[in-house]
Structure formats: C-alpha cells, structure tokens
Amino acid sequence: MLSDEDLYVFDTTGFLVVRGAFDADEVRRFRAELDELSATEPYANTERFDDLTAHSPTFGKLALDDRVVGRARDVINQPMRLLEAYALRRQRHSALYLHGGYAELLDMPDRTVGRDLSIMHTYHDGRIYCTYVKALIYLSAIRTQEDGSFCYLHGSHKANFPLLRARARRGERRSLIDEGFPTLADVFVEAGDLLLLNEGP
C-alpha cells in the first residue's frame, strides 16, 4: 500500500505520516470508545489505556485494519505479530519518550535501561527492513509545539551514537530530547493521520 516514495521517506527518516488515513466519523467513534474505557493513573501528565484489543471490539478491529497493517507490512516484510495496543491521552506539560535509539542507553528518572539487541534492521532482497514498528493514530490535531508535537533528530534511527549531551545538561525538560539540537525537527498532524515510526534502529 506504500509507494516507492513512501518507502524511501520511511527508510531515510525513520517515520512516515499518512495524511487522512481515518476520516472524521472514525475519529469521533474512536474518541467516544476511549471515553468508555478505564485509564491508568496519569503519569507524566498522561493517561494510558492498556490492552485496547482485549477491552474493545472497536479497537480489536482497528488492530487488523489494512490501512494500518498493510502499510506496516510494507516496511517490515516479515511475519507480523502485535506486541502492544494502547492509547495515550496527554494533558498540558506532558513529555513522552517514545524512541530512544539503538545505540542509546535510555536515561530514565530512576535507572539506565540497556540496549535491546533483539530490535534491529534486517537486509534482504536488496533493501533494509525495520522489524519493530509503532503505528500512531492521532485523534487530535497537533499543529504547534505547544500541542505536543512529535520530535525527531534527523538520522537518529540509524545512528550508532548516544545522545551527545548528558542528562544533567538538558535542563528541566531533560526527559524528552536535546532541545536546540541542530537537526531537531517537529512533525505536525491532523486528527485521523497515521504515523508509522521505526522503533528498531
């Protein structure tokens, strides 16, 4: 379902935004379904809804929807399995660390988490494939940094370098990224957009 251009963008940037993958009626239905489910206690100013496929037939069907699965299959090119299905409802001043990088020791508030060597790229048929993909379906528009945009460092999904600035030098918002880094960029989306993210660098 992805064009050659889509595949190129995903391979070179580590993510791909599919605009308008879900329409306004579907977005309203998904939001209403979340309102009926129980969230965990907020952390980092964020509510989390776990095991969506087990608790909701609507989200169970969404996990099999070819608009998601078909596109993920194009960048994985391996037998697929669902590892997790959850939703996040973010509040003001939330900061979420979705992607740390293969070479990076993830810097958590209470500990350092080591590398996971089971997550990596494969090479076959003349192409590099990612075996670990996150599919994010946005139910709200994210149009500014203040809305909580997705941020990325160009090329970081294939880099073998840790973050260059130590935690102590990152300031109050050190849980997220190196602010002001030269290649840091934001991605803005509309409700209904799908973001495929390479989490296996």
C-alpha positions in Angstrom: 0.0 0.0 0.0 3.0 2.3 0.3 4.6 3.9 -2.8 8.3 3.8 -3.6 8.4 7.4 -2.4 6.7 6.5 0.9 9.2 3.6 1.5 12.1 6.0 0.7 10.9 8.6 3.2 10.4 5.9 5.9 13.8 4.4 5.3 15.7 7.7 5.3 13.8 9.5 8.1 12.6 6.6 10.3 9.0 7.6 10.1 6.2 8.2 7.7 3.0 10.3 8.1 0.0 9.1 6.1 -2.4 12.0 5.9 -6.1 11.4 6.3 -5.8 7.7 6.9 -9.0 7.8 9.0 -12.0 10.1 8.4 -13.7 12.4 10.9 -16.5 10.0 11.7 -14.0 7.3 12.6 -12.0 9.6 14.7 -15.2 10.6 16.7 -16.0 6.9 17.1 -12.5 6.1 18.5 -12.6 9.1 20.9 -16.1 8.0 22.2 -14.8 4.5 22.6 -11.9 5.7 24.7 -14.3 7.7 26.9 -15.9 4.3 27.8 -12.7 2.7 28.9 -10.7 3.0 32.1 -7.3 4.6 32.1 -4.3 4.1 34.3 -3.3 6.7 36.9 -1.8 9.6 35.0 2.0 9.6 34.6 3.9 12.5 33.1 0.6 14.2 32.8 -0.7 11.4 30.5 -3.5 8.9 30.9 -2.8 5.5 29.3 -5.4 2.9 28.2 -3.8 -0.5 28.1 -4.7 -3.7 26.1 -7.2 -2.0 23.8 -7.7 -5.0 21.7 -8.8 -7.1 24.7 -11.1 -4.4 26.1 -12.8 -3.1 22.9 -14.1 -4.8 19.8 -13.8 -1.4 18.0 -10.0 -1.3 18.7 -9.7 -5.0 18.1 -10.9 -4.4 14.5 -8.7 -1.4 14.2 -5.6 -3.5 15.0 -6.4 -5.6 11.9 -7.4 -2.8 9.7 -5.4 -3.0 6.5 -4.8 0.8 6.5 -2.5 0.1 9.4 -1.4 -3.5 9.0 -0.9 -3.3 5.2 1.4 -0.3 5.5 3.3 -1.7 8.4 3.8 -5.0 6.4 5.4 -3.0 3.6 8.2 -1.7 5.9 8.6 -4.9 8.0 8.4 -7.6 5.3 8.4 -10.3 7.9 5.7 -12.4 9.6 3.9 -10.0 11.9 2.6 -10.0 15.5 1.0 -7.4 17.7 3.2 -6.6 20.6 1.0 -3.9 22.3 -2.1 -1.9 21.8 -2.6 1.2 23.9 -3.8 4.8 23.8 -2.4 7.9 25.4 -4.4 10.9 26.4 -2.0 13.7 27.0 -2.5 16.8 29.2 -0.6 20.1 29.3 3.2 19.8 30.0 3.4 16.1 29.2 6.6 14.7 27.8 6.8 11.2 26.4 9.9 9.4 25.3 8.7 7.0 22.5 12.0 6.3 20.8 15.5 6.1 22.2 17.8 4.8 19.5 19.6 1.5 19.1 22.9 2.8 20.4 21.4 4.8 23.3 21.3 3.7 26.9 17.8 5.1 27.8 18.1 7.6 30.6 15.2 7.1 32.9 14.5 9.0 36.1 15.4 6.1 38.4 17.7 4.0 36.3 19.5 3.5 32.9 17.9 0.9 30.6 20.3 -1.1 28.4 20.1 -1.8 24.7 17.8 -4.5 23.4 19.7 -6.5 20.7 16.5 -8.2 19.6 15.4 -5.0 17.9 17.3 -4.2 14.8 17.2 -3.9 11.0 17.3 -6.8 8.5 18.7 -6.8 5.0 17.3 -8.9 2.2 16.0 -8.5 -1.4 18.3 -5.5 -1.8 16.6 -3.5 0.9 16.9 -2.7 4.6 13.8 -3.5 6.6 12.7 -2.5 10.1 11.3 -5.3 12.3 9.8 -3.1 15.0 7.2 -0.5 14.0 4.9 1.6 16.1 1.7 2.9 14.4 0.3 6.1 15.9 -3.2 7.1 15.0 -3.9 10.7 16.0 -7.3 11.6 17.4 -6.5 15.3 17.8 -4.7 17.8 15.7 -1.1 18.7 16.6 -0.4 22.0 14.9 2.2 23.7 17.2 5.0 22.7 19.6 2.7 23.7 22.4 0.2 21.0 21.3 2.9 18.4 21.9 4.4 17.7 18.6 6.3 14.5 17.6 10.0 15.5 17.6 12.9 13.7 16.0 16.6 14.0 15.3 17.4 13.5 11.6 19.1 10.1 11.0 18.9 9.1 14.7 17.1 5.9 13.9 20.2 4.5 12.2 22.9 6.3 14.2 25.3 4.4 16.4 25.8 7.4 18.8 24.1 8.0 22.1 22.6 11.4 22.9 25.5 13.9 22.9 24.5 15.9 26.0 24.5 14.3 29.4 21.2 14.3 31.3 22.5 16.9 33.8 22.9 19.4 30.9 19.4 19.0 29.4 17.5 21.3 31.8 14.1 20.8 33.2 12.7 19.0 30.2 15.6 16.6 30.0 13.2 13.6 29.9 12.5 14.1 26.2 15.2 15.2 23.9 18.2 17.6 23.5 16.3 20.8 22.9 18.0 23.1 20.4 20.0 20.4 18.7 20.8 21.4 15.1 18.9 18.6 13.4 15.9 18.5 15.8 12.6 18.8 13.9 8.8 18.7 14.7 6.1 16.8 12.8 2.6 18.3 12.9 -0.5 16.3 12.1 -4.3 16.4 11.8 -6.8 14.2 13.5 -7.1 11.0 11.5 -3.4 11.0 10.4 -1.4 7.8 10.8 2.3 7.9 11.8 4.5 4.9 11.2 7.6 5.0 13.4 10.7 2.9 13.2 11.4 1.7 16.7 14.0 -0.8 15.7 17.2 1.2 14.9 
